[in-house]
Amino acid sequence: MRRYGLYDATRGLMTAAAVGIAGLLLWVAAQVGQQSTARFWEEMGIVAAAGLVLALLPALGGWTNGLRLRVSPGTFVLGFVPTLVLVGWILMATQPGTGWHEGRLVTWSHDLGVMGVVHSLGLWHGVLAFGFGAVLGMSLDSVPAVEPAGAVVVDRARERQTQRVRPVDATAADEPLTAERDAAPTTGPDTVPVGPATRRDPAQYDE
């Protein structure tokens, strides 16, 4: 528990900040209104940004603790792309007035027999836009910053190659031989020191 204390605290603070920012964006969206097609899309864009902030800031909390952000390909393709198609279809088919491709999508919905579902879900414009932004934020996650296995293999091979071609210091190689030569005793022929001959007195022989 202790090793995750800083991470949990940072993630909690980032989540609280995300909730505050998302709430502020929803308030701004309510001030824009849906009196026209342009205002409708402006409001939906702000609501989607609120959902994005709520999903993204906790991941940024992990990034500040040494993790790295990445786009999850599986989440993006299998989660975000279908959400983009469905939410875009419903919002465009139920937008106020005669907006961009509104008539075409209404016709396609009638032909497919799904106009009743599209109309029912279209009553929750804000929820759809908020969920769209949240799913976009979920496509990003934070993972440990670990070097790829290939980089480690290359580094180890490079290290072995460096050790193999490392130059040999001739002075360092000769140091053991020099030490042995200095420590060995100097041998030579055995000699006996002889002092000067002592001259005897001839009177001693007469005795």
PATITI-377808 format. One record per residue (C-alpha): residue in three letters; residue number from 1; x, y, z. Coordinates in pm, 1 decimal, always signed. Layout:
 code pos       xx       yy       zz
  ALA NUM        X        Y        Z
...
//
This chain:
 code pos       xx       yy       zz
  MET   1     +0.0     +0.0     +0.0
  ARG   2   +279.9   +243.7    +82.4
  ARG   3   +450.9   +211.4   -254.4
  TYR   4   +130.0   +323.6   -429.5
  GLY   5    +53.8   +604.3   -187.2
  LEU   6   +192.2   +887.1   -401.0
  TYR   7    +38.9   +743.4   -717.2
  ASP   8   -305.6   +708.7   -555.6
  ALA   9   -290.4  +1059.0   -410.3
  THR  10   -190.1  +1211.9   -743.8
  ARG  11   -458.9  +1019.3   -929.7
  GLY  12   -720.3  +1127.3   -675.6
  LEU  13   -624.3  +1493.5   -709.2
  MET  14   -628.7  +1471.7  -1088.8
  THR  15   -972.5  +1308.3  -1079.7
  ALA  16  -1106.8  +1583.6   -856.0
  ALA  17   -962.6  +1844.2  -1091.0
  ALA  18  -1119.2  +1663.6  -1388.6
  VAL  19  -1460.7  +1665.2  -1222.7
  GLY  20  -1431.8  +2038.0  -1154.3
  ILE  21  -1324.1  +2120.7  -1510.6
  ALA  22  -1593.1  +1896.5  -1660.5
  GLY  23  -1858.8  +2062.6  -1447.1
  LEU  24  -1740.5  +2405.9  -1557.5
  LEU  25  -1755.3  +2301.7  -1922.8
  LEU  26  -2108.5  +2165.7  -1881.6
  TRP  27  -2215.2  +2498.8  -1731.8
  VAL  28  -2062.0  +2683.5  -2028.0
  ALA  29  -2243.4  +2449.4  -2268.1
  ALA  30  -2574.1  +2524.8  -2098.6
  GLN  31  -2515.4  +2895.7  -2158.6
  VAL  32  -2464.3  +2837.8  -2531.3
  GLY  33  -2803.1  +2673.9  -2586.0
  GLN  34  -2947.3  +2504.2  -2894.2
  GLN  35  -3135.2  +2788.6  -3055.5
  SER  36  -2971.6  +2719.8  -3392.1
  THR  37  -2783.7  +2444.4  -3569.6
  ALA  38  -2450.8  +2620.1  -3514.2
  ARG  39  -2516.8  +2662.5  -3142.9
  PHE  40  -2625.9  +2300.6  -3117.8
  TRP  41  -2290.8  +2176.3  -3249.2
  GLU  42  -2101.0  +2423.7  -3034.1
  GLU  43  -2281.6  +2293.2  -2728.3
  MET  44  -2218.7  +1930.6  -2825.4
  GLY  45  -1850.2  +2005.4  -2876.5
  ILE  46  -1818.3  +2159.4  -2529.5
  VAL  47  -2001.8  +1867.7  -2369.2
  ALA  48  -1773.4  +1622.2  -2550.5
  ALA  49  -1471.3  +1815.6  -2421.6
  ALA  50  -1607.0  +1773.2  -2066.8
  GLY  51  -1621.0  +1396.1  -2114.3
  LEU  52  -1270.9  +1394.8  -2261.1
  VAL  53  -1130.0  +1585.0  -1962.6
  LEU  54  -1297.9  +1353.3  -1714.3
  ALA  55  -1146.2  +1044.3  -1878.9
  LEU  56   -805.9  +1189.3  -1967.6
  LEU  57   -685.4  +1367.6  -1654.9
  PRO  58   -658.4  +1051.6  -1437.9
  ALA  59   -430.3   +905.2  -1706.2
  LEU  60   -223.2  +1223.1  -1691.6
  GLY  61   -191.6  +1162.5  -1317.4
  GLY  62     -9.8   +838.6  -1394.8
  TRP  63   +210.8  +1021.6  -1646.5
  THR  64   +334.2  +1260.0  -1376.4
  ASN  65   +450.4   +957.0  -1171.7
  GLY  66   +696.5   +830.8  -1431.2
  LEU  67   +453.7   +649.3  -1660.5
  ARG  68   +420.9   +730.1  -2027.4
  LEU  69   +105.7   +805.2  -2222.8
  ARG  70    +21.8   +599.3  -2528.2
  VAL  71   -271.6   +551.4  -2763.2
  SER  72   -425.7   +208.1  -2717.6
  PRO  73   -480.4    +79.2  -3073.0
  GLY  74   -736.6   -181.5  -2966.9
  THR  75   -941.6    +69.0  -2765.6
  PHE  76   -926.5   +324.6  -3045.5
  VAL  77  -1033.2    +86.8  -3323.5
  LEU  78  -1280.6   -131.4  -3135.3
  GLY  79  -1417.1   +128.6  -2893.3
  PHE  80  -1378.6   +480.8  -3027.9
  VAL  81  -1442.3   +432.0  -3400.3
  PRO  82  -1785.0   +260.6  -3353.7
  THR  83  -1877.3   +527.7  -3097.4
  LEU  84  -1780.8   +798.4  -3345.1
  VAL  85  -2001.3   +645.8  -3615.9
  LEU  86  -2306.6   +583.1  -3395.8
  VAL  87  -2298.2   +911.1  -3201.0
  GLY  88  -2227.8  +1109.9  -3516.6
  TRP  89  -2516.5   +939.8  -3696.0
  ILE  90  -2767.1  +1005.2  -3415.7
  LEU  91  -2663.0  +1365.7  -3354.8
  MET  92  -2665.6  +1451.9  -3724.2
  ALA  93  -3005.5  +1284.2  -3779.1
  THR  94  -3167.5  +1461.1  -3482.1
  GLN  95  -3001.9  +1801.3  -3500.3
  PRO  96  -3239.4  +2098.0  -3497.7
  GLY  97  -3342.3  +2244.7  -3828.7
  THR  98  -3201.9  +2114.1  -4153.0
  GLY  99  -2835.9  +2081.6  -4072.6
  TRP 100  -2548.6  +1910.3  -4250.4
  HIS 101  -2664.2  +1576.4  -4404.8
  GLU 102  -2964.9  +1573.2  -4172.8
  GLY 103  -3213.8  +1477.8  -4443.2
  ARG 104  -2990.3  +1206.2  -4589.0
  LEU 105  -2932.8  +1035.5  -4252.4
  VAL 106  -3303.4  +1054.5  -4166.2
  THR 107  -3382.0   +882.6  -4497.0
  TRP 108  -3121.9   +612.4  -4435.3
  SER 109  -3258.3   +558.4  -4083.9
  HIS 110  -3611.5   +510.6  -4219.7
  ASP 111  -3485.7   +271.9  -4486.7
  LEU 112  -3300.8    +63.6  -4225.0
  GLY 113  -3599.6    +70.3  -3989.4
  VAL 114  -3401.3   +226.3  -3701.3
  MET 115  -3550.2   +574.7  -3701.8
  GLY 116  -3746.3   +503.0  -3382.8
  VAL 117  -3425.7   +407.9  -3196.2
  VAL 118  -3241.3   +706.5  -3343.2
  HIS 119  -3518.2   +942.7  -3232.3
  SER 120  -3530.5   +795.4  -2878.5
  LEU 121  -3155.1   +817.9  -2829.6
  GLY 122  -3150.9  +1162.0  -2987.7
  LEU 123  -3341.9  +1294.5  -2686.8
  TRP 124  -3016.0  +1251.7  -2490.5
  HIS 125  -2793.0  +1470.8  -2702.3
  GLY 126  -2577.5  +1580.8  -2411.9
  VAL 127  -2526.6  +1229.1  -2276.6
  LEU 128  -2418.9  +1102.9  -2617.8
  ALA 129  -2172.1  +1386.4  -2667.1
  PHE 130  -2031.4  +1343.2  -2315.1
  GLY 131  -1986.4   +968.6  -2369.4
  PHE 132  -1819.4  +1034.5  -2703.0
  GLY 133  -1556.3  +1251.4  -2535.2
  ALA 134  -1509.9  +1001.2  -2252.5
  VAL 135  -1445.4   +713.0  -2493.8
  LEU 136  -1192.5   +927.6  -2679.1
  GLY 137  -1011.0   +988.3  -2351.2
  MET 138  -1015.7   +616.8  -2270.8
  SER 139   -818.1   +552.2  -2587.7
  LEU 140   -518.1   +694.5  -2403.2
  ASP 141   -363.6   +514.6  -2108.6
  SER 142    -44.6   +531.9  -1902.5
  VAL 143   +199.5   +241.7  -1897.0
  PRO 144   +541.2   +189.5  -1735.7
  ALA 145   +826.5   +338.4  -1931.5
  VAL 146  +1013.2    +14.7  -2010.9
  GLU 147  +1271.9    -12.0  -2285.5
  PRO 148  +1182.4   -252.3  -2566.0
  ALA 149  +1343.1   -594.4  -2550.2
  GLY 150  +1519.8   -532.2  -2879.6
  ALA 151  +1696.8   -227.9  -2738.8
  VAL 152  +1828.3   -432.2  -2446.4
  VAL 153  +1961.3   -701.2  -2681.8
  VAL 154  +2134.0   -441.3  -2896.9
  ASP 155  +2290.8   -275.9  -2591.5
  ARG 156  +2422.2   -608.3  -2459.8
  ALA 157  +2567.1   -702.1  -2798.9
  ARG 158  +2733.8   -363.6  -2821.3
  GLU 159  +2879.4   -406.1  -2474.0
  ARG 160  +3024.2   -747.5  -2561.8
  GLN 161  +3176.4   -608.2  -2878.8
  THR 162  +3333.6   -321.2  -2685.3
  GLN 163  +3488.5   -559.9  -2435.0
  ARG 164  +3622.1   -775.2  -2718.6
  VAL 165  +3810.1   -492.7  -2890.9
  ARG 166  +3919.6   -310.6  -2576.0
  PRO 167  +4292.9   -211.9  -2612.9
  VAL 168  +4541.3   -380.2  -2379.4
  ASP 169  +4762.9   -159.0  -2167.7
  ALA 170  +5119.8   -292.7  -2211.4
  THR 171  +5240.1   -121.6  -1893.8
  ALA 172  +4967.0   -279.1  -1685.3
  ALA 173  +5035.9   -620.6  -1839.3
  ASP 174  +5407.6   -604.5  -1747.2
  GLU 175  +5350.6   -499.3  -1386.2
  PRO 176  +5330.5   -857.8  -1240.4
  LEU 177  +5650.6   -965.6  -1419.3
  THR 178  +5834.7   -656.0  -1302.5
  ALA 179  +5725.9   -716.0   -943.8
  GLU 180  +5844.3  -1077.7   -952.6
  ARG 181  +6180.5   -975.2  -1098.8
  ASP 182  +6237.1   -712.4   -831.7
  ALA 183  +6144.1   -951.2   -551.9
  ALA 184  +6377.9  -1236.6   -665.4
  PRO 185  +6718.7  -1249.5   -481.3
  THR 186  +7037.5  -1187.6   -677.4
  THR 187  +7244.4  -1509.5   -697.0
  GLY 188  +7620.1  -1531.5   -755.9
  PRO 189  +7934.7  -1740.0   -660.9
  ASP 190  +7995.2  -1801.0   -293.6
  THR 191  +8288.8  -1587.7   -163.0
  VAL 192  +8467.3  -1574.0   +174.0
  PRO 193  +8595.5  -1238.5   +282.9
  VAL 194  +8971.5  -1249.2   +354.2
  GLY 195  +9143.6   -977.7   +545.9
  PRO 196  +9508.5   -862.3   +515.8
  ALA 197  +9778.3  -1120.5   +605.5
  THR 198  +9921.1  -1083.4   +956.4
  ARG 199 +10296.5  -1052.9   +972.2
  ARG 200 +10453.6  -1262.5  +1250.0
  ASP 201 +10761.5  -1160.3  +1450.0
  PRO 202 +11077.7  -1376.8  +1370.3
  ALA 203 +11164.1  -1390.6  +1739.4
  GLN 204 +10863.0  -1614.2  +1791.8
  TYR 205 +11019.1  -1883.5  +1572.0
  ASP 206 +11343.0  -1878.0  +1774.7
  GLU 207 +11155.2  -1978.1  +2079.2
//
